[in-house]
Every structure is written in structure tokens, then in C-alpha cells.
Amino acid sequence: MAINMMRSCGSKTATPRVCVVTKAAASLKVVAQRSSPLSAGRPSLLSAPRLASCVASRQRLLIVNSAAVPAPVPAKAPAPAFKWGANMKDLSIAVGIACIMWVIPPPVGVSMKAWQLLSVFVGTIVGIITTPLPLGAVAILGLGAAMLTKVLTFAEAFSAFSSEIPWLIAIAYWLAGGFIKSGLGNRIAYAIVAAFGKTTLGLTYSLVFAEALLSPAIPSVAARAGGIFFPLAKALCLACGSDPEKGTQKKIGAYVMQTCFQTSCVSSAMFITAMAANPLSVNLAASAGIEISWGLWALAGIVPGLVCLVSVPLILYAIFPPEVKDTPDAPMTAKKELDKLGPLSTNEQITAGAFAVTVGLWIFGGSIGVNAVAAATVGLFILLVTNVITWKECLNNNAAWDTLTWFAALIAMAAYLNKFGFIPWFSQTVVKAVSSLGLEWQAAFGIVVGLYFYSHYFFASGAAHIGAMYSAFLAVATACGTPPLLAAIALAQLSNLMGCLTTYGIGSAPPYFGAGYVPQADWLKNGFILSVFYLSVWMGIGGAWWKVIGLW
């Protein structure tokens, strides 16, 4: 049998591995036979040392030849199917609209460059709304298209990246990271829940009126909303188990974020010092011979402002309700969590000190020449050097960088629409059209207000809108017979409220929207609904109040 096995080894069809194994088996068979009792009395062909040497040689041969035989190659996995990185349908819509506008001849009085930039801007806005790609990517592609078509130079396209507001928003995100990471955000959130947490509405009102009380002292809505109340609102939502990353954003978070944003527009309208662009309105009105004092502005805004602060949470509660409305056990649970937290940790104390310094500089820094971004970097510096947060964590904050990118891109394009003459042409066209109607001043002023308000879809900054259109619309309003002081204050205060329309129209919008709680479609829908409410209150209740205080 051993001989037969060895012969099979000589066959051309035998593989090397099988051959070696067969030979080794045959050798062992022979050895076994010669050492068995049946072979007793016969002379042994191999001595014991010789036998051991033979077996060892056979083993070495087996190992060497086995290693020489390549291992079988595994079957190659099929290549993954190609997948687009963008929603090509939505991207095609945005590009198609821009291309159609591009080939349409510009209206008389509009330069070709201004019209081409408007085409790119509208296409970018459509992309921002439909989001075929993340917002930052859409904005960068818009800037790329503007540069590729030579509508904007590189310096013009990226000019707004040196603007104050986008960086203030980004730093606010990083400060919010320290606020939450240190545990201070949770502690304050639990304290608010313990005091007002029986209902989601109660929690929301506590945030709304706290922000309104601080608004006269902090002259930057981006700093106030993004740097203070956004991190607090986010910590509150997370403490209540509402997190977009876990799919629970509608629990309370979507409602809270939307309400806090909308009411930040209201509080900004109530005081000259509540929004950085408000003094610009005052200066432009003064250049037209209309003086507006801090007290007169506040007196005019207090009644319609309070009506809106009380009503907006209720309106959103009806049209955009939270999933969790009543939380009767929340205060007791929050108190238990506060007990577990114990005394303030070192990181919480550092974070509280950093925020105190930052807020103090936001309030008083203007008197010593410290702007809002410089004040925010002081707080960021404290958190970084004390290791409350790390720069790597700031770099990994995708929402901050994405918001910085798309907001700066829109500011740049909107600014050059003004510089290239489109916005002045639009203002003059409206002025001529309204003046030619021969309406009573009330009706004419209503048209002026509506056009001024809803033209904000073209702007990514309240200051840019005021600088481009306030004077022209004030002039046409007074020319139509509107009392000058009434027109000046109404247009100035509405310059804040119109920020409610979009995700990019005012400095408080990007942080609240970028948190991911509210889908863009809901944001735009709610903004439009509330815009109608704001105009009704300011022109209706506000108009009656202004009659009482003698504005007309």
C-alpha cells in the first residue's frame, strides 16, 4: 500500500502538497510495520538513530514544500456601486435657475455684472433652501461660480471672511462647547427646569424674557443669542433628552430653538442698543433731519414688543408644537440631578468666569474700543489655556465652520449686489412705482413697509439692508405724506423683525438653525407666518400706540 501511495506521487497530476503528504504517510507506514510485533524475528532495515533521522527529514521536506505552495487567493470583493455626493435633482434646479437668469437680458438701469451676480446669488439661495449639499459646500460652490465667470475676484468673493459677524458666530459655537462640556450648562438648565419645568411653555418663557431683559445691555444679537442663550437653550434641550443626533429633536428642542430665535428678533427691535445695526438707522434718520433718542425708540417699541414676546411662543406652540408639553415630574427630577452634581467643579468655575468677562466686555467694551469679536476671543482664550476645551475640539466643531462658511459667502455676494448697483436700482424703482400711485399716506406706507420688509430675502445682514435701502424708503414714505418720525421709527424697528424670514438674515439665525433641531423648510414656513403677525402687530397695535404717544 505504501508503494502504491508513493507511485501515485510520481503521477504528473499529483499536486506537490499532496505528494509530500503521501510520501510522509508512506514512510511512517513502513516504519510502523517494521516496528510492529508482526515483524519480530526479522532483521530490521533501519536502526533507531537512522529511523529518527528519516522521520525528521520527511517532516522538514513537508514543511518546506508546504511553504512553497502559495495560499489560495480569496475572491475579489465587487466594487461598490457609484453614488453621487449630492442630490442631483435639487442641484440641477439651483444651477438651472441661475443659468436661466444669466441668459435673460438685465432690466434697463441694471449693469450686466450686477445681473450676473444676482443670477449666481439666486442660484446659491435656491441651493441653500433645497440643500443638495451641506450649506457650506453650496456657498463655496456659489463663490466658485462667481469667480469662474469673473463676476467677482478672489478678494471680493472672500471679503466677508474678514467680517465681524461670521467669526462672532463661530466663536459662539466654541464657547457653547465649553459651556456644555464643563457641566455648567447642565447645572443652569437643571436650575431653570427646577423653577419653571412643569411645562415646556414655562421653560421657553423663562428663556424668552431672560434674553429680552439682557437685550438693552448687549448691543449684538449674535453675541447675545449665539454666545449666551443658544448654549443655554441647547444645554436645556439635551438635559430634557431632546437631541437631533438621537432623533429626539422634536421632543422639546425644535420648539425651543425656533421660539428663542424668533423672539431674539423681537427683543432686538425694542431697543437701540439691542442690535449693532440700530444706531445706523438712527444716524441715517438724523441725516434726513429726524432725531430718534434711546428713550423714544424704547417707548415706541415696548408695547408691540411685549405683545410679540408673549404671543410668539403661543403661536409656535400651536403651529409647531413640541412632542412633550407637560412635565409635572421634571422639577423634582431636576432638583435630584442638581443634588448629584454637588458644588461647582473647577471647570464650571472657570467657564462661569470666562462668560462673566465676555459678557462684561460685550456690555461695556464699546466705551473702551473693544468690539464683540475681541471680547469673545478673551473668553475663548480663558477656556483654551485652562483646558476646559481644546483647539482640536474647536476644529472638530463642524457646525461652527460650516456656518462661518455659508454665512460669510452670502454676506459677500449681498454686499457686492449693492456695490454693483442692483440694490440702489431696486430701491429707486420701488420709490417711483409707489410715488406714482397717488395713494393716501397710510396705504402708500403699507406698500413701502411690505416691500422693504420682504426684500430682506436678498440680504444676509441687517446692516447691509439698512445701509442700502433705509434712506431711500424713508424718503419715499415721507414724500407720500407719512409723518417723518413715524416712518423713521417703524422702518428702523422692522429692520430687526425682518430677520425672522430666513436662516441667514440676522446674526442670531445661524447658531439656532445650525444646531440641527429645525428643518429648513419648517424654519422658512414659520418665519413667513410670523412675519405677517409681526407686521400686523407693529402696524396695528403699534400704530395705535404711536398715536397715543404722539408720533403722528
PyMOL commands that set and color helices and strands:
alter all, ss='L'
color gray80, all
select helices_A, chain A and resi 2-10+16-34+37-39+48-68+88-103+112-130+135-148+154-157+159-162+164-181+184-196+200-214+221-239+244-246+253-270+272-274+278-287+294-319+330-341+346-368+372-385+391-395+398-419+422-435+441-458+462-479+484-501+509-514+520-548
alter helices_A, ss='H'
color red, helices_A
deselect
rebuild
show_as cartoon
